[in-house]
């Protein structure tokens, strides 16, 4: 049954029998036989076929969603059983929000692989909402998210603080003064923000509330790197994590402005769905908890 599910999911994702066969190292007739047998077992057609494509119908979409969850649970079960006798090894599917995933996680992964080379991590980067949904759908073993994240279905463990600062290009009018910036001046600036569902966007909206401002002009971009480049180019200002701006500050490509009430502080949290964890996942989480390093922006500890 698990092989049928695997073949079905692969065909659905590749949208083509021949490409699925190549991915599965099977012949195309064998793939077709698996799909036909699976559809008979389910009791209905799941795929719409044409000369150009293979696509899920409504029943197929339902089966695909649950097949992904079943395969995820099956894989997790196998890993847990293997861990009873085996040493720390095997795959870990890690999801992380952009700030942690792009600026902190690579250092933790490097340290883990140095100590445990048989672990095979797979990393997915997305916004906080997307990562939480992947963990809920058994597509990720663990998620690292940011901000005041809440869920009654996931286990949430805050483990580190993150300070956030308002940054702008050195040539921006507000950057040409050593005095503290007033809130109303920030309200008049153009803000570059992340999309809804992002922890960085939630932090920005909360900062607006705390400062009592409602900026008149905002541009919404989907990545931190794009925001940094845009701020550096003088398109506007933004609230970003200290982790994300270390290099730009050292190169004097960005400047932090002093504002009462800042830096804004939020939390990074570990989110999991099950209390049962493989040795590899437990090892990763121990390293995450141990490495609560802080960027040395203002003489703080590393």
C-alpha positions as CSV (number, residue, x, y, z in Angstrom):
1,X,0.0,0.0,0.0
2,X,2.8,2.4,0.8
3,X,4.3,1.8,-2.6
4,X,1.0,2.6,-4.3
5,X,0.8,5.8,-2.3
6,X,4.4,6.7,-3.2
7,X,3.8,6.1,-6.9
8,X,0.5,8.0,-6.9
9,X,2.1,11.0,-5.1
10,X,5.0,11.1,-7.5
11,X,2.7,11.0,-10.6
12,X,0.6,13.7,-9.1
13,X,3.6,16.0,-8.5
14,X,5.3,15.3,-11.8
15,X,2.0,15.5,-13.7
16,X,3.5,13.0,-16.2
17,X,3.8,9.2,-16.2
18,X,7.2,9.1,-17.9
19,X,8.8,11.7,-15.6
20,X,7.3,9.8,-12.6
21,X,8.7,6.5,-13.9
22,X,12.2,8.1,-14.3
23,X,12.0,9.5,-10.7
24,X,10.9,6.1,-9.3
25,X,13.4,4.1,-11.5
26,X,10.5,2.1,-12.9
27,X,9.1,1.5,-16.3
28,X,6.1,3.6,-17.5
29,X,3.8,0.5,-17.8
30,X,4.6,-0.5,-14.2
31,X,3.7,3.0,-13.0
32,X,0.4,2.8,-15.0
33,X,-0.4,-0.5,-13.4
34,X,0.2,0.8,-9.9
35,X,-2.1,3.8,-10.6
36,X,-4.8,1.6,-12.1
37,X,-4.7,-0.8,-9.1
38,X,-4.7,2.1,-6.7
39,X,-7.8,3.7,-8.4
40,X,-9.6,0.3,-8.2
41,X,-8.8,0.0,-4.6
42,X,-10.1,3.6,-3.9
43,X,-13.1,3.0,-6.1
44,X,-12.9,6.0,-8.4
45,X,-10.6,7.7,-10.9
46,X,-8.1,10.1,-9.3
47,X,-6.3,11.4,-12.3
48,X,-7.4,13.2,-15.5
49,X,-5.2,12.0,-18.3
50,X,-4.5,13.7,-21.7
51,X,-1.7,13.6,-24.3
52,X,-0.1,16.6,-22.6
53,X,-0.6,16.2,-18.9
54,X,-1.9,14.1,-16.0
55,X,-3.8,16.1,-13.3
56,X,-5.6,15.4,-10.1
57,X,-9.4,15.6,-10.2
58,X,-11.4,16.6,-7.1
59,X,-11.2,13.0,-5.6
60,X,-7.5,12.9,-6.5
61,X,-6.8,16.1,-4.6
62,X,-8.4,14.7,-1.4
63,X,-6.4,11.4,-1.8
64,X,-3.2,13.3,-2.5
65,X,-3.5,15.4,0.6
66,X,-4.0,12.4,2.8
67,X,-1.4,10.3,1.0
68,X,1.2,12.9,1.8
69,X,0.3,12.7,5.5
70,X,0.2,8.9,5.6
71,X,3.6,8.7,3.9
72,X,5.0,11.2,6.3
73,X,3.7,9.3,9.3
74,X,4.9,6.0,7.9
75,X,8.4,7.4,7.4
76,X,8.4,8.8,10.9
77,X,7.3,5.5,12.3
78,X,10.2,3.7,10.5
79,X,12.7,6.2,11.8
80,X,11.5,5.8,15.4
81,X,11.7,2.0,15.2
82,X,15.2,2.2,13.7
83,X,16.3,4.5,16.5
84,X,15.7,1.9,19.1
85,X,18.9,0.1,18.1
86,X,20.8,2.4,15.7
87,X,23.0,5.4,16.4
88,X,22.2,9.0,15.5
89,X,21.7,9.0,11.7
90,X,19.0,9.4,9.0
91,X,17.0,12.2,7.5
92,X,15.4,15.2,9.3
93,X,12.9,17.4,7.5
94,X,13.4,20.9,9.0
95,X,11.1,23.8,8.3
96,X,12.2,27.3,9.3
97,X,10.9,30.9,8.8
98,X,13.1,33.2,6.8
99,X,15.1,35.0,9.5
100,X,16.1,31.9,11.4
101,X,16.3,29.7,8.3
102,X,18.6,31.9,6.3
103,X,20.8,33.5,9.0
104,X,21.0,31.1,12.0
105,X,20.1,27.6,10.8
106,X,23.1,27.1,8.5
107,X,25.5,27.5,11.4
108,X,23.6,24.9,13.5
109,X,23.4,22.5,10.6
110,X,27.2,22.8,10.0
111,X,27.9,22.1,13.7
112,X,25.5,19.1,13.7
113,X,27.0,17.5,10.6
114,X,30.5,18.0,12.0
115,X,29.5,15.9,15.0
116,X,27.0,13.6,13.4
117,X,27.9,13.1,9.7
118,X,25.3,10.3,9.2
119,X,22.4,12.8,9.7
120,X,20.8,13.9,6.5
121,X,18.9,17.2,6.9
122,X,16.4,18.6,4.4
123,X,15.5,22.2,4.8
124,X,12.4,24.1,3.7
125,X,12.2,27.9,4.2
126,X,8.9,29.7,4.3
127,X,6.9,32.2,6.4
128,X,5.8,31.3,9.8
129,X,2.3,30.3,8.7
130,X,3.5,28.1,5.9
131,X,6.0,26.3,8.1
132,X,3.3,25.6,10.8
133,X,1.0,24.1,8.1
134,X,3.8,21.8,6.9
135,X,4.4,20.5,10.4
136,X,0.7,20.0,10.9
137,X,0.5,18.1,7.6
138,X,3.4,15.8,8.7
139,X,5.6,17.2,5.9
140,X,8.1,18.5,8.3
141,X,9.5,16.9,11.5
142,X,10.1,20.2,13.1
143,X,9.6,23.9,12.5
144,X,11.4,27.0,13.7
145,X,9.1,30.0,13.7
146,X,9.3,33.5,14.9
147,X,7.0,35.9,16.8
148,X,4.1,35.3,19.1
149,X,3.0,32.1,17.4
150,X,0.0,30.2,18.9
151,X,-1.6,26.9,18.0
152,X,-3.8,24.4,19.9
153,X,-2.6,21.6,17.7
154,X,1.2,22.0,17.8
155,X,3.6,21.8,20.7
156,X,5.4,25.2,20.9
157,X,8.7,25.8,22.7
158,X,10.1,29.3,22.8
159,X,13.9,29.0,23.0
160,X,15.6,32.3,22.1
161,X,15.0,36.1,21.9
162,X,15.5,38.1,18.7
163,X,16.0,41.9,18.7
164,X,14.7,43.9,15.7
165,X,15.8,47.3,14.6
166,X,14.7,50.0,12.1
167,X,17.2,50.2,9.3
168,X,17.6,52.6,6.4
169,X,20.2,53.5,3.8
170,X,23.0,55.8,5.2
171,X,21.8,58.5,2.7
172,X,18.2,58.4,3.9
173,X,17.1,61.8,5.4
174,X,16.3,60.2,8.7
175,X,19.8,58.6,8.9
176,X,21.6,62.0,8.6
177,X,21.1,62.8,12.3
178,X,22.4,61.5,15.6
179,X,19.3,62.4,17.5
180,X,16.5,60.0,18.3
181,X,13.8,59.8,15.6
182,X,10.3,60.8,16.6
183,X,7.4,58.4,15.9
184,X,5.6,60.9,13.5
185,X,8.7,61.0,11.3
186,X,8.6,57.2,10.9
187,X,4.9,57.5,10.0
188,X,5.8,59.8,7.1
189,X,8.4,57.4,5.7
190,X,7.9,54.6,3.1
191,X,8.0,51.2,4.8
192,X,9.1,48.0,3.1
193,X,7.4,45.1,4.8
194,X,7.0,41.3,4.5
195,X,3.8,39.6,3.4
196,X,0.9,38.6,5.7
197,X,1.7,35.3,7.5
198,X,5.3,36.3,8.1
199,X,6.6,36.6,11.6
200,X,8.6,39.7,10.6
201,X,5.4,41.3,9.3
202,X,3.6,40.5,12.5
203,X,6.4,42.1,14.4
204,X,6.3,45.2,12.2
205,X,2.5,45.6,12.7
206,X,3.0,45.2,16.5
207,X,5.7,47.8,16.5
208,X,3.4,50.2,14.6
209,X,0.8,49.7,17.3
210,X,3.3,50.2,20.2
211,X,4.6,53.4,18.6
212,X,1.1,54.6,17.7
213,X,1.8,55.1,14.0
214,X,0.0,54.2,10.8
215,X,2.3,54.7,7.9
216,X,0.7,56.0,4.8
217,X,2.8,54.1,2.3
218,X,4.0,50.5,2.5
219,X,5.6,48.2,-0.1
220,X,5.2,44.4,0.5
221,X,8.1,42.2,-0.5
222,X,8.3,38.4,-0.1
223,X,11.9,38.0,1.1
224,X,14.3,39.5,3.6
225,X,17.1,39.7,1.1
226,X,14.9,41.7,-1.3
227,X,13.9,44.0,1.5
228,X,17.5,44.6,2.5
229,X,18.5,45.4,-1.1
230,X,15.6,47.7,-1.5
231,X,16.3,49.6,1.7
232,X,20.0,49.9,0.7
233,X,18.8,51.3,-2.6
234,X,16.9,54.0,-0.8
235,X,13.4,52.8,-1.5
236,X,12.3,53.0,2.1
237,X,12.9,51.8,5.6
238,X,12.2,48.5,7.4
239,X,12.2,46.6,10.7
240,X,14.6,43.7,10.5
241,X,16.2,41.1,12.8
242,X,19.7,41.8,14.1
243,X,20.6,38.4,12.6
244,X,19.7,39.6,9.1
245,X,21.6,42.9,9.1
246,X,25.0,42.0,10.6
247,X,26.9,42.0,7.3
248,X,25.3,45.2,6.0
249,X,26.0,47.1,9.2
250,X,29.6,46.0,9.2
251,X,29.9,47.2,5.6
252,X,28.0,50.4,6.5
253,X,25.5,49.6,3.7
254,X,22.6,50.0,6.2
255,X,22.2,52.2,9.3
256,X,20.2,51.6,12.5
257,X,18.2,54.6,13.7
258,X,17.6,55.3,17.3
259,X,13.9,55.3,18.3
260,X,12.4,55.2,21.8
261,X,10.9,51.8,22.5
262,X,13.3,49.9,20.3
263,X,14.8,47.4,19.7
264,X,11.6,45.4,19.3
265,X,12.0,41.9,20.9
266,X,10.3,38.7,19.7
267,X,10.9,35.0,20.3
268,X,12.0,32.1,18.1
269,X,10.0,28.9,18.8
270,X,10.4,25.3,18.1
271,X,7.1,23.7,16.8
272,X,6.5,20.0,16.7
273,X,3.4,17.8,16.3
274,X,4.4,14.6,18.1
275,X,6.3,14.0,21.4
276,X,8.0,11.0,19.7
277,X,11.3,12.1,18.1
278,X,14.1,10.3,16.4
279,X,17.6,10.4,17.8
280,X,18.6,12.6,14.9
281,X,15.8,15.1,15.6
282,X,16.5,15.1,19.3
283,X,20.2,15.8,18.5
284,X,19.2,18.7,16.3
285,X,16.9,20.2,18.9
286,X,19.6,20.0,21.6
287,X,21.9,22.0,19.3
288,X,19.2,24.5,18.6
289,X,18.6,25.1,22.3
290,X,22.3,25.2,23.2
291,X,23.3,27.7,20.5
292,X,21.4,30.8,21.6
293,X,24.1,33.0,20.2
294,X,23.5,36.7,19.6
295,X,25.0,38.8,16.9
296,X,27.6,41.1,18.3
297,X,26.1,44.4,17.0
298,X,26.7,46.5,20.0
299,X,29.4,44.7,22.0
300,X,27.0,41.9,23.2
301,X,28.0,38.3,23.5
302,X,28.5,36.1,20.5
